[in-house]
Amino acid sequence: MNDSTADDHAQRDILNKKLDLKTKLAYGAGDLGPAITANISVFYLLIFFTNVAGIPAGLAGTILMIGKIWDGINDPLVGFLTDKTKSRRWGRRLPWMFYGAIPFGIFFFLQWIVPRFSANQSENIWPLFWYYVAIGILSQSFYTVVNLPYTAMTPELTQDYDERTSLNSYRFTFSIGGSILSLILALIIFIKISDRQQAYLVLAAVCTVISILGLYWCVFGVRDRILAFEAKRILAEEPASLPFGEQLKIVFSNRPFLFVIGIYLFSWLGVQITASIIPYFVVNCMRLKESDVPTVLIAVQATALLMLFVWGALSKKIGKKIVYFLGMSLWIIAAAGLFFLKPGQIVLMYVMAIMAGIGVSTAYLIPWSMIPDVIELDELQTGQRREGIFYGFMVLLQKFGLAFGLFLVGNALQVAGFKESVAGSPLPIQPESALFAIRIAVGPIPTVCLICGLILTYFYPITREMHAEIMLKLKERQAKRGS
């Protein structure tokens, strides 16, 4: 037996084995950095721009908008390029993560520095504005460089229908855990360091180190499994790749993929709208302090974290659809409860937060465990593996959809007469119209999104039996090519 044949057998043995705990943990760690950096940015970057860097709120919002638009645009491009990448040492996805990890961390950190371009920056804010625009674009670029190849690895690590749900449970354990960790770190650092600019720098530095280490843990922890899959994929002698435009036509003619896009979009519209409005709800409707906001968010995230493995185990017994229905139903009940809550009903508020967290965990878990099934259907129909382009366009549409949804919520609050506050001044008393708009945004609007997701999930066509048939046909095709 020559070395090549021995290697082939060794790689085949790796793929035939179930994923071990070490590999699942390593894969999960890859989402730690993106989760921590994204969470810190969502909660603190706008406040940092206005209250530390001294940038007017309108310009600060423009910086974030430019970064988000570019973040959406570069997803399909990076996805397409990762599908084209060839590396014997690292495969298609891992080179992007290996070489992108350190720049990703550096540019995230640079967002929290306030460079001085003149003695009196308040008179000429534009150099600072363009600095943050440039750093924001670079930061979002390297976020995609490490995160999109990471998300596209799921179907390459395992082709088992139930094992993918388990793998995503580990992924989102690290994701939600990273979000909770970032909130805890922020609370500790802001208590210990009184200088706000220094506090943000320390927080950014700690998050940067954790993010880079998590990415390298993932790269080296999954490398053997990924290379075994790559060897099998290359041996299959895929037909010549189609032009980018033709690939798009095939991707969007894949009916189950359109269902997954819709399920994911509506699920995450519910998540993001709720997350963005909860601080307003806690402070204005429940009349609590701003310091109470993180504890409510942690209640949601901690519950979602604990429920991931519960839902993952249940999905093997009762299926992904039923799990999604159960989780979303509890979330809808919680959203209705939040709408009717009155000041002083603090215990009920936390009960509703926990119920919402149970539903949020299925929003994390189920759509991401569906898309690998869609990719294998595409492989059966076209003979090609195109994880990158599928994941890229899924994330692109999600980001544009979320931006549009949050834009509508923000403008609805403004139309309802919501009063903005100036830094250092007491919070104004909001008119009843604004309070009602906040309640609508925390209850009925997410509920409509979740119901739309439930309808799409009900009609999602790939069942466990259909996926088993797809995998059987793919194995038969590979056997014919190998003979």
N, C-alpha and C positions, 0 to 999 in steps of 0.2 A: 504494500500500500504506500503510494507516494505522499509527500507532505500536503499537496493540494487536496487529495481525497480525504486525508485525515482531518484537515481543517474543515472540509465540508461536513463531515460527520459530526465533528465537535460543535459546529455552528447549528446543525440540525438538532442536536441534543439540547442545546441551550433553548431553542425556540419551542421544543416540545415540552419543556418543563414549565410548571406553573410559576408565576412571579413570586419570588421570595420576599420576605419582609424587608431585607436590605435594599432591594431594587425599588420597592414601593415607597420606602422612606426617602430614598435618593430622588425619585421622581417628584414626590411631594415637595421636597425642599426647593425645587426649581421655581416654585410659585411664591416662595417666601419673600424674595426681593421685590418682584413686581407688586405684590400685595401691600407690603409695608410702604414702599415709595408712593404708590397710588393713593393709599389711605391718608398718609400724611399730607399729600398735595391737595386732596379733596377737602380736608378739614381746615388746613392751615395756610395754604399758599396765598389765597386771596387776602386774608388778614395780614399776612407777612408783607405783601406788596403795599397795602394801604397804611398799616400801622407801624411798620419798621423801615421799609424802603422809602416811604413818603410819596408813593405814586397815587395820583387821584384814582378813585374807584372806577371811573369809566375806562381809563387807560389800562388799569389792572385787569378789568374784565376782558378788554380787547386782547391783552397778552395771552390770557388763558384760552380765549376763543381761537386765536391763530394756532396755538399749539394743538388744540383738540382737532381742528380741521386737518392740519398736517398729519396728526396721528392717525386719522381715519384714512387719508389718502395713501399713506405709505404702507399700510397693511397688505393690500393685494400685491403691491410691487415686491415687498420682501417675501411674501408667500410664494410668488412665482419664481423668484430667484433661488429660494431654498430648494424648491423642487428640481432646479437645474444644477444645483451644487454637486460636485463630485470630489470625494476625498476618501482614499483608502483607509486613512488613519482614523477619521472621525465620522464618515458617512455624510449625509446631506444636511442634517439639522445641527449637529453638535459644533461644527466649526464656528457658526454664527454666535452660539452661546459662549464658547471658549474665548474667542477674540473680542466679543462685544461686552463681556461682563465688566471689565475695569472701566472702559469709557462710559458705560451705562451708569456706574456708580459715581464717576467723576462729574459728569454733567448734571446728575441729580444734585450733588453737593453744591455745585456752582450756582444753582438757582437760589441758594440761601445766603449768598454773599452780597453785600451792598458796596459795590465799587464807587469810589469818589472820582468823578470826572472834572469837578470844579470846586472852588471854595464854597460856593453857595449853590448847591444842586437844586434847591427849590425854585430858583429862577429859570433854570433850563433843565427840565426833566427828561427831555427827548433822548440824550445819550443813554440814560439809565433805562428808558423805555426800550430802546433798540437792543441794548445789552440783554435784557430779559427775553425779548422776542427771539434773538439768536440762540441764547442758551436753551430756551424752551423748545425751539425746533430741534436742536441737537439732542436734547434730553428725550424728547418724544421719539426721535428716530432710533436711538439706541435702546429705548424701551421696547420698541417693536422688534429690533434686531435680536434681542434675547428672548422676548416673550412669545412671539408668534411661532418660531421654530419649536419652542418648548411645548406649546399647546398642540402642535401638529404631530407630536411624537406618540400620542396615546395609541393610535391604531398600529403603530410600528412596534410597540412594546408587547402587545398581546392582541390576538385575534379572537379571544374568547368573549362571548356576549356578556356574561355576568362578571367576568374578571375586569372588564373595562369600567363597570360601575364601581367595583372595589377600588380600582386604581384612581378613579376620580375622587373617591372618598378621601384617599390619602392626600391627593392634590389640594382639595379644598379644606382639609384639616389644616394644612400649612397656610393656605390662603387666609382663611378666617382667623386662625391663630396668629398670623402675622399682623392682621388688622387690629386684633385685640392687644397684641404686644405693643404696637405703635401707639395706641391710646394710653397704655400704662406708662410707656417710656416718656411720652409727652407730659403726663401729669407729674411724674417724678422729677423730670428735668426742670420744668417750669417752677416747681416748688423749691428746688435746690438753688437755681440760678435766677437772680432777680433781674439782671440785664437781659432784656428780651432778645436783642440781636445775638448776644452770645449764646443764649439758651437755644435759639433756632439753629445756630451753627453746630452746637454739641449734638442736638437731636439729629440733624442731617448727617453728621459724621458717624454716629452710632448706627443709624439706619443704612448708611452706605456700606459699612463694613459687613453688617449682617447680610445685606443683599448680595454682595459679591461672593461671600463664603457659601451662601445657599446655592447660587448658580453653579459654582465649581463642584460642590457636593453632588449636584444633579448630574453634571457632565461626566464625572469619573464614575459615578455609581451606576449609570445606565449604559455606559459605553459598550460593554460586551454584548448586551442584549440587542442594542441598536445595530452594531456591526454585523451580528448574525442575521438580522432581518435584511440589512443592506445586501449582504452576500446572496441571500435567497432571492431578493428582488432583481438583482443584476443577472443572476443565473436564469431567471424567467424570460430574459430577452424581450423586454417590452418593445412594442412597436415605436416607430419614430414619433417624437412629440409633435403635437399640433401647434399652430401659431396661437398666440395669446388670445386673439379675438375669437378663434374657434373654440378654445378652451372655455371662455366665458359663456358661449352659447350652450355648450354641453352642461356646464355647471348649473345654469339657470333653467335648463330643460329637465333637470333631475327633480322630479316632483317631491320626493321625500325631503330633499334638501330645502326646498321652499317651506315645507312644514316646520323643519327644525329652526330655520331662520325666524319664522313667525313666533314659534314657542319661546325661543331665546329672547327675541326682541321684547315681547310683551312681559315676560318674566322680569327682565332687567329694567324695563320701564317702571314696573311696580317697585322694584328694589330701590332704584335711584331716586325716583320721585319721593318715596317715603323717607329715604335717608336725607334728602335735601330739605324736606319740610319739617322733620322731627324737631330740629333745634327751635324753629319758630313756634311749633305746637307746644313744646315743653315750657318755653319762656312766656309766650303770650296767652295761650289758651289755658294752660295748667298753672300759670303764674308762679313758676319755680325759678331758681337762679340759673344763670348760664353754666355754672359749675356742675349742675345736675344733668346736663345734656350727655356728657360722656358715659355716665352710669347707665342711662337708658340705652344708649347705643351698644354698650358692652353687654347688657342683658340680652339684646337681640342677637349679637354676634356670638356670644358664648353658647346660647341655646342652639343656634345654627351649627356650631362646631360639634356639640355633643350629639346632635341628631344625625350628622352625616353618616356615621357608621350604622346607626339604627336603620336609616332609610336604605343604605347600601345592602344590608343583610336582608331587609324585607323585599327589596326589588328582585332578589334571586327567587323568592318564594311566590310573590304575587305579581311581579312584573313592574316595569318602569311606569307604565301608564297609571296604574292604580296608586302607586306611591306618589306620583305627581298630583293626582286628584285629591288624595288625603291631605297632603301638605298645603296645597293651595286652598282647600276648603277651610282649614284652620286659620289661614292667613286672612281670608275674606271675612270670617267671623271677627277676627281681631280688628280689622280695618273698620268694620261697622261699629265695634265697641269704642274705638278711639274717637270716632265721629261724635258719639253721644256723651263722652266723658266730660265731667265738670270739675272745676278746681277743687282740690281737696281729696279727690278719689285717687290717691297716689298708689295704693296697693293694686287697685284695678288696672291702673296704667301699666304697672310692671307685669301684671298677669297678661295683658294684651301684648306687651312687648315680647314676652316669652312665647306666646302663641304665634306671633308674627315670625319669630326666629325659627320656629319649627317649619313654617312654610318657606322661609328664605333658603333654608338648607336644600330643599328640593329644587329651587330656582338655580342654585349653584350646580347641583349634582346631575339632574336628569337631562337637560339639553346637551350638556357636554358629553354624556355617555351615549347619546343618540347619533351624533355626527359621525363617529367612526363607522357605524353601520351603513350610513349614507355613502361614505367614501368607498366601501367595499362593493356596494351596488354599482357605483360608477366604474370601479375596476372591472367588474363582471361585464359591463356593457361596452367599455372602451378598451380594456386591456392595459390601462395605465393607472399608476398610483399618483394622485395629485392632492395630497393632504394640504400642502401649503396654500394652494389657490382656494380650496374650500374654506379652510380656517380663516384665510385672509379676508375673503368677502363676507364671511359671517361676522367677523369683528368690525369690518368697515360699515356694514349696514347697521349693526348694533350701535356704533358710536354716533353715526349721523342721526339715527332714530332717537337716541337718548338726548342728543343736543337739541333736537327739535322739541321733544317733550318737555324738557326742563325750561326751554325758552318760553313755551306756552304758559307753564306754571308761573314763571317769574313775571311775565306780562299780566297774567290774570291777577296776581297780588297787587301789582301797580294800579291796575284799573279799579280794583276794590278799595283803593285808598290807603294802602299800607304805607306807614311813615318810617322813613329811614332814620337811623340814629347817628350822631356824630361821635367819634372816639372821645372817651373821657366824660361824656355827658350821660345823665340817666336815660334809661330806655323810655321812649314816649308811650303813652297809652294809645293802643290801637283802636280804631273805630270798629263797630260791630260788623260792618261789611268786610273788613280785612280779616277779622277773626273767623267769620263764616267761610271766607275763601280758603283760609288755612285748614279748616276742618274738611272742606271739600277735597283739598289736595291730599290730606292724610287718610281719607276714607274712601269716598266714591270713585275718585280718579284711579287709584291703584286697583280697586275692585273691578272696574271695567277692564283694565289691562289683564288682570288675572283670569277673568272669565273668558276673554278672547284667547288666552293661552290654553285654557282648559278645552275650549271648542276645538282648537287645532290639534291638541294632544289626542282627543277622542278619535279624530279622523287620520292620525298619523299612520301610514300604511305598513311600516316594517315591524312585524311581530317577532317574537323569539323563534317561531317556526320558520318564518320567511328568512330570517338571518341565517339559520342553520342550513337552509337550502342554498342560499348564496355562497356560504363558505364551502359547502360540499361541491358545488359547481366550480369554484375557484381551485379547489384541491385537485379535482379531476383534470382541469385545464393544465395545471402545473405538472401533474403526473404525465400527461401526454407530451408536454414539452421536454420533460426529463428523460422520456423513453427513447 
